[in-house]
Amino acid sequence: MNPNKIKQDFPVFSEKPELVYLDNAATSQKPEAVIKAVEDFYREKNSNIGRGLYELATEATKAYEESRETAADFIGAEKDEIVFVRNTTEAENLLAHSTDFEGDIVLSEMAHHSEQLPWRRKAEQEEKEINYLETEDGEISVESAKQMIDEDTGLVAFSHISNVFGERNEVEKITEIAHENDALVVLDAAQSAPHRPLDVDDLNVDFMCFSGHKMLGPSGTGVLYGKKHRLEELRPYQVGGGMIKSVKKDDVKYSEVPQRFEAGTPNIAGVVGLAEAIYYLEEIGMENVHEHGKRLSNRIIEDLRQIEGVKVLSSQGANLVSFTCRDVHPHDVAELLNQKGVAVRAGNHCAQPQMDSLGISGTTRASPYIYNTEEEVERLVEGVKEALEVFQ
Ligand SMILES: Cc1ncc(COP(=O)(O)O)c(C=O)c1O
């Protein structure tokens, strides 16, 4: 794959040719094809879905439902196992609101606040205990999973890839331990869906969620996957139009899954744009996407490790790189990089408990994607060197 050629598909880089965008773990840029799919929907097919009987409404419904099929194929699921949501955060809140289970909750200390706080609130409301899986070298410790997940555990929620370290957790092993104890598994795939092929059968999780905006899709789009029988066990999250079979003054019958979880008018154009994003990624090939991200991250890790005073928290094979620079505040590093046209994220990455365990306030994080090049990595590394000189 040729990142320079891919870059030409992204209008933001024609508008800002000097921009080195390395904050893809926060959100990705959008290719022309996705922008056009959203625009075309509004120009040619705009109508509400699942309601009108006229031709335009049928076309809009077809486009939306075909997008559901595309999202399902992307992760090896069935169409009716896909619920469209606004983002990963909404999916986690939906699940925390709608699941009923006996037993306690196991989270991980590396968890993003979005996959942590909905479950903490549930625990508070239902007087459940929470235990945190520990982090070891940037990964969830399987040993701590063996110790913490037991017959008192009702649900285990953790991320496939941490947005702090970029390393892949051993999902299959943790899931096996959870299922041996009859606990449900919720996987946050916000950082893995954009980067590697996913197959829900191989992962064997009960629920999984990810955000469209981190994988070239429009913001306000996300996917919640649930094994069909698991989705059927859930209470509806929001109630209203579009999710009912019938409403009488004294009775309500809800639609089947997945429509039962999509109350109100959804982000129809956004979902159509998300399907276009998936086509775009599949055209490149998810294995190629993965290899490219890994290659650039490995290079960043190697080069940063040569700089005195830089401590790299991510390991080879990660798809993003977190690092600290002596006692220089990550915000200062990011600001100096910004002055050189390099966009990176700095801070606690919505993972404060993980930062507390590491004993730091935050890191600087560079997260490459399909349009980033080796030259851009060099500009990042040069920028970090200069930042350290400025703050000597
Ligand atoms: C691992 C992880 N989970 C959840 C989220 C939340 O995603 P969103 O803001 O799209 O809901 C993020 C965002 O950075 C993330 O990295």
The ligand as a Tripos MOL2 file, in Angstrom:
@<TRIPOS>MOLECULE
LIG
   16    16     1     0     0
SMALL
NO_CHARGES

@<TRIPOS>ATOM
      1 C1        -10.3920    2.4560   23.9480 C.3       1 LIG1
      2 C2        -11.4280    3.5240   23.7570 C.ar      1 LIG1
      3 N1        -12.6700    3.3040   24.2090 N.ar      1 LIG1
      4 C3        -13.6410    4.2110   24.0600 C.ar      1 LIG1
      5 C4        -13.4140    5.4100   23.4510 C.ar      1 LIG1
      6 C5        -14.5170    6.3940   23.3160 C.3       1 LIG1
      7 O1        -14.8440    6.5830   21.9710 O.3       1 LIG1
      8 P1        -15.9770    7.6150   21.5550 P.3       1 LIG1
      9 O2        -15.5390    8.9470   22.0550 O.co2     1 LIG1
     10 O3        -16.0330    7.5360   20.0840 O.co2     1 LIG1
     11 O4        -17.2270    7.1580   22.2070 O.co2     1 LIG1
     12 C6        -12.1310    5.7000   22.9820 C.ar      1 LIG1
     13 C7        -11.8260    7.0000   22.3830 C.2       1 LIG1
     14 O5        -10.7150    7.4450   22.3110 O.2       1 LIG1
     15 C8        -11.1140    4.7230   23.1290 C.ar      1 LIG1
     16 O6         -9.8760    4.9310   22.6990 O.3       1 LIG1
@<TRIPOS>BOND
     1     1     2 1
     2     2     3 ar
     3     2    15 ar
     4     3     4 ar
     5     4     5 ar
     6     5     6 1
     7     5    12 ar
     8     6     7 1
     9     7     8 1
    10     8     9 2
    11     8    10 1
    12     8    11 1
    13    12    13 1
    14    12    15 ar
    15    13    14 2
    16    15    16 1
@<TRIPOS>SUBSTRUCTURE
     1 LIG1         1 GROUP 0 **** ****
